């Protein structure tokens, strides 16, 4: 199967800090038949310079301009330029472990009905708070995503990055450019609607450099929540209970603050809810920190930021949608 050409699509924007490591991890794979399409959305740093330096030594690398900036546009540009039988996405701040591409090809070609395959990934932070954010990403209490926490192969709704046979795109099309945040989830939903399967396998592993500050995490998860509301507008049946737990928690927090002023029993109920959340966050922080006091005090802050930013972002997007704001598709 190593005679099949694999086209790696790498959307980048200001990735000078990580793009060399990402390229090195692809070039170090034991799969020989590759082309690597780096699609740049107008980087203002040294990203393109670094990629060009790699091009001089390896003709399999191509640098392509993305006038649309967003990564969903980059993916479609890359898809149109790709020549491979297998299409694979690798982000500019992701590092592939050994055998990643070989395992992807094997699963796609040998397992019946698998239309998208991806692996588990480990988040890595570069600062003390970044390390706490990375640890939190591996917690089902913080982010209940199997591609971050699974220890076994399983079929999933969506996953990180991914690999596909080209004929899939001929059946369902490329990525929907209305979805500038959750383009992967929307694309995977269409795969499942057509009867396809999305396989998460522990054979494929990668490292992902995460955000390193709480404001960055707040912005990131607010955008994710906005994208999920947009997804629900277009595909109401795509709703999963885990997606509305944080919005329900935020709604209860805000309503409880208002109603507790007038109703005494609500005040006690609200206090109990907050207390239980803090206890759960502390217990999970104790489990994950393993005696690291720096992690212990940072993790509850990360949990709260993840949950509240998702909830606030969700309700803000719902409001914008109901008001019919022009910039909400």
N, C-alpha and C positions, 0 to 999 in steps of 0.2 A: 504493500500500500504506500510505501514511501516514494512511489513514482508520481503520486497525485500532487499537483501544485497547490500549495496553501498560500492564500493571500491574507496577510496580516494587515488589518486596518487599525491605524493608531491616530485618533484625533488628539491634537495637542493645542494648547494655548498657554504661553508663558510657563513652560515646563523645564527651564534650563537646569533646575536643581536635580531633576530626576530622569530626564529623557535619555541620557547616556546609559544609566543603569538599566532602564527598560530595554533599550536596544541591545545592550550586552546580553541580557537574559534571553532575548529571542535568538540572537546569533549563536549563543552557546547551546541551543537545543540540538538534540541528536537526530533531528528530522532534516534531511538535506534539501528538499525541493520547496523553497520558499521565495516569496516576494514580500517586501515590507513597504507599505504605503503609509507614509507619515503625512497627515493632512492637517496643515497649520491654519488656525483661524485668525492670523494676524498678530503673532507674538511680538511683544515690544522688548523682549529680553534676548538672550543669546540662543534660544531654542533652535532657530533655523541654522545658525552658524554651526552649532554642534552637529545637527543632522547632516549638513553638507560635508562636514569633516569625515563623517562615517561613510557617506556616499563615495568619497574619493577612494576608499579602501574596499568597498563592497558594492558591486553593481546591482545587487538585489534590492537595495534601498532606493526609494523614490520619494522626493519631497513635493507635495502638491498643495496649492493654495486653496483655501476655503474662504470665499468672499462672504459667506453667511455667518461666520464666527461660531455659531452654535455647533455642538458636537453631533447633533442629529443630522445637520446638513453635511458635516464632514463624513459621516458614515455613508450617506447616499452618494457623495462624490467618490469616495473610495470604492464603493460597490460598482459604480459605473466604470471605474478605471481598472478594477481587478480582473485578472485573467485566470485565477485559480478555480479548481473544482471545489475546494473548501474555502469558505470565508471565515475569518476569525477576527474578533475584536480584542485589542490589547490597549489599555489606557496608558497614557504617558507617565503616570506615576505608579505603575504596577510592575512588579518584578516576577517573572515566571520561574517556577522551580523546574528542575531537570525532568524531562519527559513529558512536559505539559502538552506540547503540540502533538507528539506521537500518540499519546493517550486520546486526545480529542479526535484525531483521524480514525483511530481504531473503533471508538464508540460509535461514531457517525456511520461508519461503513459496515460494521458487523452486527449492530444491535437494531433489530427491526422496530420501526416506528419512532426512533429517536430523531427529532428534527433540530434540537438545540442541545448542546452539551457544554457544561462549565464546571468549574471546581470551587472548592472552599478557599477562602482567602483570609489571611491574617493581617489585621491593621497594625501599623507601626507609627508611633509618634516620635517627634524629634525634640520635644521639650518636656519638662515634668508634667505640664497639663496635657500635652499631646499624648504622652504615654498613658495617662489616665483615660483619655478619650479612646485610645486604641484598645485598652483593656475593656472598657465599657462596651465597645462594639462587639466583643465576643460574648456578651452576656444576654441571654434570652429575656431577662428583666428589662434591659435597656432597649435593645433592638431585636425583636423576634424574627430574624431572617435566617433561614436554614443555611444559606451559603456562607454565613459567618459562624454558625454554631454546630453544624451537623458533623457527626463522626461516622456516618455510613452513607452509602449510595442511596439516593431516593429521587422520585419524581417530584418536581416543584412547580409553582406558578411562574416564577421568574428567577433569574440568577445574575451574578456579576460577570460582565463581559460576555463570553459565549462564543460558540463556533457552529457553523451551519454548512450543509451542502448547498451548492449554488442553486440547484433545482427548487429549493424551498422558496427563494425569492421570485422565481418564475411563477410559483403558485399563489403566493400571498402578497408579493410586492416588497418594497424596501421599507424603510422607517418613515413613519408619519411625521412630517416636519412641523405640524401643529403642536406636537408634544416636545417641547424644548428641554424638559426635565425628566419625564418618565417615558422617554421613547423606547427604552428597553422593555418596560412592563407592558406597554401598549402592543409592541411587536410580539411579545410572548403570548399575550392574550389572544391575538389573532391566530397564532400558531395553534393554541389549544382549542380555539373555536373550530378549526379545520381538522381536529382530531389528532394533532401532533402531540408529541411528548417532549418534555424538557427535563433532561437528566442532570442532576447534581451528583458528581462523583468525587470521591476522596483521592482518586488517582491524580487529579489535576489540582495543583496547589499554587497559590501566588501570594505575594506580599503586596500590600497596598499602603501607601503613605497617606495618612488621614490628616484632617485639620488639626491645628495645634493650639487654638484658643477657643474659649466659650462663645465669643461673638461670631466667629467663623462657623461654629457648629450650629448656632442659632439661625444664621442666614441659610446654611445648607439645608437644614431640616424644615425650615419654613417653606423653602422652595419645593422640597419634596412633597410636602403636604399640599401645596398649591397644585402641583402636578397631579396628585392623586384625586383631588376634587375635579379637575378637568377630565381625568380618566372616568370618573363616576358619571359625569355629564354625558359622555359619549357611550359608555358601557356600564349602565347601572348594575348589571348582573355580575360585574367584576368585584363587587364589594366583598371584603373579608373582615371578619369581626376584629382582628388585630389592628386593622387600620383606623378603627373608630374608638379604640380604648382611650388613647391620649386625648382626642377631642372631647370625649365624654367626661374625662377627669377634669379638663380645663373648664368645661361648662359647669360642672358641679362646684368647682372652686369659686368661680365668679358668682354663680347664683347663690351659693351658700353665704358668701360675704354680704350680699345685699339682703337676703331673706333673714339672716341671723340678727340683723338689726331690729327686726319686728317680731320674730318668732323664736322663742327661747329654745324649743327642742331642736330647731334647725341649727342653732349655735352649737349644741352638743354633738349633733350628728356631723356637722362640718369639722369640728375639732377632732372627732374620732377618725374621720376619713384622712385628715392631714397627718394625724399621729400614726395611723397604720401605714401610710405611704412612707413616712420617715423611717419607721421601724424596718419596713421591707427594704428600703434603700440602704440602710445601715447594715442589715444582715447580709445583703448581697455584696456590699463593699467589704465587709469583713471576710467573706468567702474569697473574693477576688484578690484582695490586697496581700493576704498571706504574711501579715506582719510588717508590711511596708506602710509606715505611717503617712508618707507623702501621698500614696494612693488612697489610703483610707479616708482622708478628709476631702480629697478632690473628687472621688467617685460619686458621692451623693450629689455634688454640684453638677457633674456631667449628666447623671441620670435626670435630674430636674430640668436641665437645659434641653436635653433631647425630647423629653415628653411634653414640656410646656411649649417649646417652639413648634413642634408638630401640631399640637392642639390649637395654638393661636393662629398658626399659618392656615390650618384647615378651615377654621371659622371665618377668618378674613377672606379666604378664597370663596367660601360659600356666600358671604355677603356680597362680594364683588359680582359673583355669578347671578345672584338674585336681582341685583341692581342693574345688570346688563352692561357692565363696564365694557367699553370697546376693546380694551386690551386683554380681555378674558375670553378666550375662544370657547 
